[in-house]
Amino acid sequence: MTRLDASLWRLGIEGLGEVPWGTHFCLFYTTEEDLLDLLVPYFKTGLEDHEFCLWVAETPKEVEHARQAMRESVPNFEQYVTEGQIEFVTYAG
């Protein structure tokens, strides 16, 4: 990955481009599909950029939906899991 400015980070979210490190944003969504449509590219980009990714979901069912969406969208996804580059947890632990 080539950055124009080392303090900017790719988010993988269409329309946002690169943002300064530490940027926060809020998302309002209606369906789980809306949420996955945003988060899958976000996490995919993080994995491609060799970052550690932590996906926190409300329920084990939502964790499984997130895993499945990543499997379908990210080549070699299981390798990222095996190498410990991404983890999925529920917020209750």
ROPA-135391 format. One record per residue (C-alpha): x, y, z; residue number from 1. Coordinates in nm, 3 decimals. Layout:
<nodes>
<node><xx>X</xx><yy>Y</yy><zz>Z</zz><n>NUM</n></node>
...
</nodes>
This chain:
<nodes>
<node><xx>0.000</xx><yy>0.000</yy><zz>0.000</zz><n>1</n></node>
<node><xx>0.123</xx><yy>0.347</yy><zz>-0.084</zz><n>2</n></node>
<node><xx>0.015</xx><yy>0.639</yy><zz>0.129</zz><n>3</n></node>
<node><xx>0.048</xx><yy>1.000</yy><zz>0.023</zz><n>4</n></node>
<node><xx>0.075</xx><yy>1.095</yy><zz>0.388</zz><n>5</n></node>
<node><xx>0.197</xx><yy>0.842</yy><zz>0.648</zz><n>6</n></node>
<node><xx>-0.052</xx><yy>0.981</yy><zz>0.902</zz><n>7</n></node>
<node><xx>-0.349</xx><yy>0.882</yy><zz>0.682</zz><n>8</n></node>
<node><xx>-0.512</xx><yy>0.537</yy><zz>0.691</zz><n>9</n></node>
<node><xx>-0.728</xx><yy>0.355</yy><zz>0.439</zz><n>10</n></node>
<node><xx>-1.066</xx><yy>0.258</yy><zz>0.576</zz><n>11</n></node>
<node><xx>-1.198</xx><yy>0.054</yy><zz>0.286</zz><n>12</n></node>
<node><xx>-1.525</xx><yy>0.243</yy><zz>0.311</zz><n>13</n></node>
<node><xx>-1.635</xx><yy>0.383</yy><zz>-0.021</zz><n>14</n></node>
<node><xx>-1.653</xx><yy>0.761</yy><zz>-0.018</zz><n>15</n></node>
<node><xx>-1.431</xx><yy>0.813</yy><zz>0.286</zz><n>16</n></node>
<node><xx>-1.091</xx><yy>0.748</yy><zz>0.128</zz><n>17</n></node>
<node><xx>-0.802</xx><yy>0.795</yy><zz>0.370</zz><n>18</n></node>
<node><xx>-0.849</xx><yy>0.956</yy><zz>0.710</zz><n>19</n></node>
<node><xx>-0.616</xx><yy>1.073</yy><zz>0.988</zz><n>20</n></node>
<node><xx>-0.524</xx><yy>0.808</yy><zz>1.245</zz><n>21</n></node>
<node><xx>-0.768</xx><yy>0.817</yy><zz>1.537</zz><n>22</n></node>
<node><xx>-1.067</xx><yy>0.937</yy><zz>1.333</zz><n>23</n></node>
<node><xx>-1.400</xx><yy>0.831</yy><zz>1.482</zz><n>24</n></node>
<node><xx>-1.727</xx><yy>0.801</yy><zz>1.298</zz><n>25</n></node>
<node><xx>-2.078</xx><yy>0.683</yy><zz>1.370</zz><n>26</n></node>
<node><xx>-2.298</xx><yy>0.460</yy><zz>1.156</zz><n>27</n></node>
<node><xx>-2.673</xx><yy>0.432</yy><zz>1.169</zz><n>28</n></node>
<node><xx>-2.807</xx><yy>0.122</yy><zz>0.999</zz><n>29</n></node>
<node><xx>-3.138</xx><yy>-0.054</yy><zz>0.957</zz><n>30</n></node>
<node><xx>-3.047</xx><yy>-0.417</yy><zz>0.889</zz><n>31</n></node>
<node><xx>-2.764</xx><yy>-0.652</yy><zz>0.968</zz><n>32</n></node>
<node><xx>-2.691</xx><yy>-0.657</yy><zz>0.594</zz><n>33</n></node>
<node><xx>-2.642</xx><yy>-0.277</yy><zz>0.599</zz><n>34</n></node>
<node><xx>-2.391</xx><yy>-0.318</yy><zz>0.881</zz><n>35</n></node>
<node><xx>-2.204</xx><yy>-0.602</yy><zz>0.709</zz><n>36</n></node>
<node><xx>-2.191</xx><yy>-0.404</yy><zz>0.382</zz><n>37</n></node>
<node><xx>-1.985</xx><yy>-0.143</yy><zz>0.565</zz><n>38</n></node>
<node><xx>-1.784</xx><yy>-0.353</yy><zz>0.810</zz><n>39</n></node>
<node><xx>-1.667</xx><yy>-0.628</yy><zz>0.575</zz><n>40</n></node>
<node><xx>-1.472</xx><yy>-0.387</yy><zz>0.347</zz><n>41</n></node>
<node><xx>-1.344</xx><yy>-0.204</yy><zz>0.655</zz><n>42</n></node>
<node><xx>-1.202</xx><yy>-0.521</yy><zz>0.812</zz><n>43</n></node>
<node><xx>-1.083</xx><yy>-0.655</yy><zz>0.475</zz><n>44</n></node>
<node><xx>-0.876</xx><yy>-0.339</yy><zz>0.428</zz><n>45</n></node>
<node><xx>-0.733</xx><yy>-0.370</yy><zz>0.778</zz><n>46</n></node>
<node><xx>-0.627</xx><yy>-0.728</yy><zz>0.710</zz><n>47</n></node>
<node><xx>-0.470</xx><yy>-0.632</yy><zz>0.377</zz><n>48</n></node>
<node><xx>-0.277</xx><yy>-0.356</yy><zz>0.555</zz><n>49</n></node>
<node><xx>-0.143</xx><yy>-0.609</yy><zz>0.812</zz><n>50</n></node>
<node><xx>-0.335</xx><yy>-0.462</yy><zz>1.104</zz><n>51</n></node>
<node><xx>-0.477</xx><yy>-0.658</yy><zz>1.396</zz><n>52</n></node>
<node><xx>-0.857</xx><yy>-0.657</yy><zz>1.369</zz><n>53</n></node>
<node><xx>-1.104</xx><yy>-0.715</yy><zz>1.652</zz><n>54</n></node>
<node><xx>-1.471</xx><yy>-0.752</yy><zz>1.560</zz><n>55</n></node>
<node><xx>-1.701</xx><yy>-0.717</yy><zz>1.861</zz><n>56</n></node>
<node><xx>-2.062</xx><yy>-0.826</yy><zz>1.813</zz><n>57</n></node>
<node><xx>-2.358</xx><yy>-0.849</yy><zz>2.045</zz><n>58</n></node>
<node><xx>-2.436</xx><yy>-1.220</yy><zz>2.016</zz><n>59</n></node>
<node><xx>-2.262</xx><yy>-1.544</yy><zz>1.910</zz><n>60</n></node>
<node><xx>-2.508</xx><yy>-1.560</yy><zz>1.618</zz><n>61</n></node>
<node><xx>-2.389</xx><yy>-1.217</yy><zz>1.496</zz><n>62</n></node>
<node><xx>-2.027</xx><yy>-1.330</yy><zz>1.532</zz><n>63</n></node>
<node><xx>-2.101</xx><yy>-1.627</yy><zz>1.306</zz><n>64</n></node>
<node><xx>-2.271</xx><yy>-1.402</yy><zz>1.050</zz><n>65</n></node>
<node><xx>-1.965</xx><yy>-1.175</yy><zz>1.052</zz><n>66</n></node>
<node><xx>-1.729</xx><yy>-1.471</yy><zz>1.007</zz><n>67</n></node>
<node><xx>-1.936</xx><yy>-1.604</yy><zz>0.718</zz><n>68</n></node>
<node><xx>-1.949</xx><yy>-1.265</yy><zz>0.547</zz><n>69</n></node>
<node><xx>-1.571</xx><yy>-1.236</yy><zz>0.577</zz><n>70</n></node>
<node><xx>-1.519</xx><yy>-1.591</yy><zz>0.443</zz><n>71</n></node>
<node><xx>-1.726</xx><yy>-1.500</yy><zz>0.138</zz><n>72</n></node>
<node><xx>-1.544</xx><yy>-1.171</yy><zz>0.073</zz><n>73</n></node>
<node><xx>-1.183</xx><yy>-1.213</yy><zz>0.178</zz><n>74</n></node>
<node><xx>-0.947</xx><yy>-1.446</yy><zz>-0.007</zz><n>75</n></node>
<node><xx>-0.746</xx><yy>-1.661</yy><zz>0.238</zz><n>76</n></node>
<node><xx>-0.965</xx><yy>-1.545</yy><zz>0.526</zz><n>77</n></node>
<node><xx>-0.897</xx><yy>-1.856</yy><zz>0.735</zz><n>78</n></node>
<node><xx>-0.524</xx><yy>-1.785</yy><zz>0.713</zz><n>79</n></node>
<node><xx>-0.581</xx><yy>-1.447</yy><zz>0.880</zz><n>80</n></node>
<node><xx>-0.775</xx><yy>-1.623</yy><zz>1.156</zz><n>81</n></node>
<node><xx>-0.510</xx><yy>-1.892</yy><zz>1.201</zz><n>82</n></node>
<node><xx>-0.235</xx><yy>-1.631</yy><zz>1.221</zz><n>83</n></node>
<node><xx>-0.431</xx><yy>-1.439</yy><zz>1.487</zz><n>84</n></node>
<node><xx>-0.465</xx><yy>-1.124</yy><zz>1.276</zz><n>85</n></node>
<node><xx>-0.841</xx><yy>-1.111</yy><zz>1.332</zz><n>86</n></node>
<node><xx>-1.055</xx><yy>-1.214</yy><zz>1.627</zz><n>87</n></node>
<node><xx>-1.429</xx><yy>-1.218</yy><zz>1.681</zz><n>88</n></node>
<node><xx>-1.583</xx><yy>-1.179</yy><zz>2.026</zz><n>89</n></node>
<node><xx>-1.914</xx><yy>-1.091</yy><zz>2.184</zz><n>90</n></node>
<node><xx>-1.917</xx><yy>-0.779</yy><zz>2.396</zz><n>91</n></node>
<node><xx>-2.011</xx><yy>-0.991</yy><zz>2.697</zz><n>92</n></node>
<node><xx>-1.687</xx><yy>-1.182</yy><zz>2.660</zz><n>93</n></node>
</nodes>
